[in-house]
């Protein structure tokens, strides 16, 4: 049995942030629309984009989101075990922590809070992009029938804000998942080679996906320029930066 806490300890205060960051990240990193038709992607094939990476991404998003949810559930269970009966606490910690004392290391550290803030910021940027483009936002590079050039919201700041949002989410997720103060570092630990393999795989994915996305900006600009002509040229003059204002 789990009893209601009589005081709000720091680990308990983490949980709302953890769950909101997880929920927003899952929403912002899930496809908002079905894949476009083949004819809607043909223009991008001419500039070298292929469907293979995107098929991999659509399949792997289930694994990625499962990691987010699993981390949130496990960390919540360990934190709430402090308010459970001794038998329940012993059972939970035997399943979710390498040793009972490890649970005390789940804390809202500066690194963890920074990671949660990055996840929130990146997710909100991506969700704003979803709203700005509506049905025209696809994971695959495509110009849909009736496609409207997005120039408002985050697209009034940089031309490819959704890629920036994705990079922020991934950077924050690495800190939340593997940084000090989180469940994995505190309760799973780094004493096993499998911990390093798993974390290394996640880090490679978290770095590789944004790099792949950002490599597409030139191809995306070229096709949009061809599709919208002077409208895109005028937009590019108003918003000259692709990803970061005043830098790139």
C-alpha positions, -999 to 999 in steps of 0.1 A, spaced: 0 0 0 12 35 -8 3 63 16 -2 100 8 30 119 17 29 143 46 55 166 30 67 175 -5 103 163 -6 125 173 -36 122 139 -54 84 142 -52 85 177 -66 103 163 -97 74 141 -108 51 168 -123 81 180 -144 91 145 -153 56 136 -166 49 168 -184 83 166 -201 77 130 -211 41 136 -224 52 167 -244 82 149 -259 61 119 -269 35 142 -286 61 163 -303 82 133 -316 52 113 -329 41 118 -365 12 143 -366 -1 131 -400 -1 100 -421 27 95 -446 22 116 -478 15 99 -512 44 89 -534 36 117 -560 38 143 -532 74 133 -524 87 131 -560 101 166 -560 123 158 -531 136 126 -548 151 148 -574 173 165 -548 185 133 -532 160 127 -504 149 91 -499 122 73 -478 145 48 -461 156 70 -432 120 81 -426 107 46 -426 133 37 -399 123 68 -379 85 60 -380 92 25 -368 118 34 -341 96 62 -326 77 34 -308 109 22 -292 119 58 -284 86 67 -268 86 34 -248 120 45 -233 105 78 -223 75 62 -207 95 34 -190 118 59 -174 89 80 -161 71 50 -147 102 35 -130 113 68 -115 78 75 -102 76 41 -86 109 45 -69 101 79 -56 66 69 -43 81 37 -27 93 60 1 57 65 11 48 28 8 46 0 34 79 -17 41 70 -48 21 59 -28 -9 90 -6 -7 112 -36 -5 95 -52 -35 97 -21 -57 133 -14 -49 143 -50 -55 129 -47 -90 139 -11 -99 171 -3 -80 205 -20 -77 204 -14 -40 178 3 -16 200 32 -8 203 41 -45 168 56 -44 181 85 -23 201 97 -53 170 106 -73 170 143 -69 162 175 -89 198 182 -98 208 212 -119 216 189 -149 182 171 -146 163 204 -143 181 218 -173 173 187 -193 136 189 -184 136 225 -194 151 217 -228 126 189 -233 97 213 -226 111 241 -248 118 218 -277 85 201 -275 66 234 -274 85 246 -305 76 214 -324 40 215 -314 38 251 -325 52 239 -359 25 212 -360 -2 239 -355 14 263 -380 15 237 -408 -15 216 -399 -20 188 -424 10 200 -444 34 189 -417 48 155 -426 79 137 -414 87 129 -450 98 157 -472 68 164 -494 48 192 -511 11 182 -507 -17 193 -529 -29 227 -518 3 231 -497 6 265 -481 40 280 -473 42 284 -436 55 319 -426 39 325 -392 45 314 -357 79 298 -353 84 300 -390 86 338 -387 118 334 -367 137 307 -386 128 287 -417 132 252 -401 122 255 -364 109 220 -361 144 206 -365 157 230 -337 129 217 -315 139 181 -321 175 189 -312 164 205 -280 142 176 -270 170 151 -276 196 171 -257 172 174 -228 163 138 -229 199 127 -225 202 147 -193 169 135 -180 175 99 -188 212 95 -180 223 126 -160 227 128 -123 195 128 -103 176 105 -127 164 70 -122 188 53 -146 220 68 -131 208 65 -95 192 31 -96 205 12 -126 240 26 -125 270 23 -147 286 -8 -133 274 -30 -162 287 -30 -198 250 -32 -209 243 2 -192 270 18 -213 258 0 -244 223 11 -239 232 47 -230 256 48 -259 230 37 -283 205 63 -271 232 90 -273 240 80 -309 204 81 -318 199 115 -300 228 130 -319 223 112 -352 186 121 -358 191 159 -354 222 158 -376 203 139 -403 173 164 -400 195 194 -402 213 181 -433 179 182 -451 174 219 -447 192 228 -480 172 202 -500 140 214 -484 147 250 -492 155 241 -528 122 222 -534 101 249 -516 118 275 -538 109 256 -569 73 250 -556 65 285 -544 88 307 -565 88 344 -557 66 337 -526 94 316 -511 121 341 -523 103 369 -504 99 347 -474 136 339 -474 145 375 -475 123 383 -445 135 352 -426 172 347 -437 182 322 -410 175 285 -414 179 273 -378 194 298 -354 187 336 -356 217 357 -365 239 326 -367 227 301 -393 
